[in-house]
Amino acid sequence: MRILSETSYAPDPDFAAAANGKAELFEQADADFEGFWADQARERITWAKPFTQTLDWSNAPFAKWFADGQLNVAHNCVDRHVEAGNGERVAIHFEGDQGDTRTITYADLQREVSKTANALQELGINKGDRVAIYMPMIPETIFTMLACARLGAPHSVIFGGFSADALHTRIVDADASVVVTTDGQWRRGKPAPLKAAVDESLTKGDHPVKHVLVVQRTKGEVAWNDDLDLWWHDVVDRQSDEHTAEPMDAEHPLFILYTSGTTGKPKGILHTSGGYLTQAAYTNSIVHDVHPETDVYWCTADVGWVTGHSYIVYGPLANGATQVLYEGTPDTPHQGRWWEIVQKYGVTILYTAPTAIRTFMKWGNDIPAKFDLSSIRLLGSVGEPINPEAWRWYRENIGGGKAPIVDTWWQTETGGIMISPLPGLTTLEPGSAQRPIPGIAAEILDDMGEPFTEPEKVGYLVLTKPWPAMLRTIWGDDQRYRDTYWSRFGEKYYFAGDGAKYDADGNIWLLGRVDDVMNVSGHRLSTAEIESALVSHESVAEAAVVGATDETTGQAVCAFVILREGFEDDGDDTVQELRNHVAKEIGPIAKPRQILVVPELPKTRSGKIMRRLLKDVAENREVGDVTTLADSSVMNLIKDGMAKG
Ligand code: WTA
């Protein structure tokens, strides 16, 4: 099978000279694994009580890192920067959906987080109590997360797009006694209710909630329950802006974040304090190459996802970085909104997802071209494999043809980046996340659980050593933790659930979730690889591929494509051309049996394509549950197209 990328990109010596990621890190980590991580933890984190033990793996797969040390995570992300004389440095440039802005320095952040911590304490939150956070992308969300960290009260952030049902399950599972929310959230210039979903979730059965703290954001109408509801401005504003952070054990729980599993019940991924913060800060420094004195960093993820936790809140703030926080959507009020923000703040580092990049490709090169993006010096990608075409478009049109791109593989469970190029050091291979970063160990196993290094052979990605930011368990379900991650290939290997292969240079290519790997006539094909082939055709903006059951071949390749602006759907001609193109790019075996030109693809609110639903269409089944789609009407458009075609 041919690798789609033909060119790699050598590091720029000027970039390399100033880069945080140095080759010595690999040598140090190889020579002394635990010593390496102990050094990172000591260098990057301020410990209230220094640790003497690094890793305790005696009760594997339950890890303890830096267990006899103590720290306060919020003190590390806020107070110590003020104490070091950097209180006037901007922590957050907030850009609201309505064009309202707010500049928050580290000294401001310290006051706001202290007030919020005092307020939560007044509402009965003590060390160990859980707080649910259901909020949009506004500064108060970050204040609340850090206030929880300050009190040692694990937060559970629930993405603002989730339904009342999802909210209820998560509030109950975590036994959260306080919920922090807003009256509403701005969406594409219009107010949408948010508290209403909290209200509804609390009617769905017994719940542990004693208070709902409500930030006024949109000033929309809200129902009010005097027994539970409190306005943020009534409770938080009158608090003292001083609060002393108490040190916590390194293994004290920091947060729970729910992620979907293969079965119905969401998994509450548990992260703890010292190890998580160490890896978040370390990776943000060596992978995103953040230089806190000079960079303006922008991670476009929502704080409701792990990327927002590690690379908006904990990593960058632990490093004392200056960052942009944007509340709105990329196309409101116009399709150049992001680039306008980059220009306005002089963003130097941009971290986003392939789905966004492909959307911008679809909108056209002329949109970013209208803005001055020359401040950008590094680009990042996360969430799914990035097609080489999208990679090149990103580098050319956003990165001025020179910015290195870090394609970062990791998961909610890993807490921080695991596999990624190091900018300035790695010769970049578009489409591949390349190598485990220093201190991380990964392998690819075959069906029998044997590691191999043979190029182009497809296997399963596993992690072979514990790492500081690893999940500690699934909240309340140690057995499910073992079963899900540590049983597929035995207790030695963390099973990531992703397919992967090496290329001839030893780079790792992630091939999508294992269930996205198809078997066509005994050949293993990756949905991601065929999608890349389709997107490499000049007419295709976005593509999703599923394996549909086929009597002859086991599975057959079915593709759904969105055409770029300016290209017409010429029916059979278009389909034939694209089928031939895939055959040419990968091989005849990968030729889609069926290609459907569609106006939109079904995506979750985090931007992941829901291939399960497309599979239902491809296999002529009733389409399954669409409630987690960002726009549930998309499936009707697709089915209508299918009926016509
Ligand atoms: C996928 C997001 C390829 C992968 C941080 C993983 C990726 C899942 C990449 C985790 C990447 C994430 N290349 N695939 N650079 N990054 N993935 O928990 O399938 O939302 O298992 O964490 O996303 O998704 P999660």
Residues whose N, C-alpha, C, O or C-beta is under 5 A from the ligand:
A	BS01	WTA	S381 V382 G383 E384 P385 D407 T408 W409 W410 Q411 T412 A433 A496 D498 L510 G512 R513
